[in-house]
């Protein structure tokens, strides 16, 4: 629904302004918050790898962020200096906390009836996963409101 200033709109000084519905804004906010969490997880994973490289600890890059390997590496590897163990542990805990929060956000979007039908149709396209489908569904909601 267009929103105009009552005094300026009569003179056409201001263009029309379209506001997205509260429901769509709330869902987009959830997706943006998820993006933030994913960026933070990537930063922490890079920080862990950087600490290990900086202190010359040999590790398997492909397995580094697997829970079992990480705990084995930090607890049993003599190359891991005692001074970085707490930093590594804290970084790993931060990643796990972000993952739990991110999973909860995704689950809340999965249960959303407003997006369900659109997401289901988008998921039939090869290469479109759950997050891409939700993002596109929300963008489509925006486009429909502007038409």
HELIX and SHEET records of a PDB file:
HELIX    1   1 UNK A    6  UNK A    9  1                                   4    
HELIX    2   2 UNK A   22  UNK A   54  1                                  33    
HELIX    3   3 UNK A   67  UNK A   76  1                                  10    
HELIX    4   4 UNK A   82  UNK A  110  1                                  29    
HELIX    5   5 UNK A  113  UNK A  122  1                                  10    
HELIX    6   6 UNK A  130  UNK A  146  1                                  17    
SHEET    1   A 2 UNK A   2  UNK A   3  0                                        
SHEET    2   A 2 UNK A  17  UNK A  18 -1                                        
END                                                                             
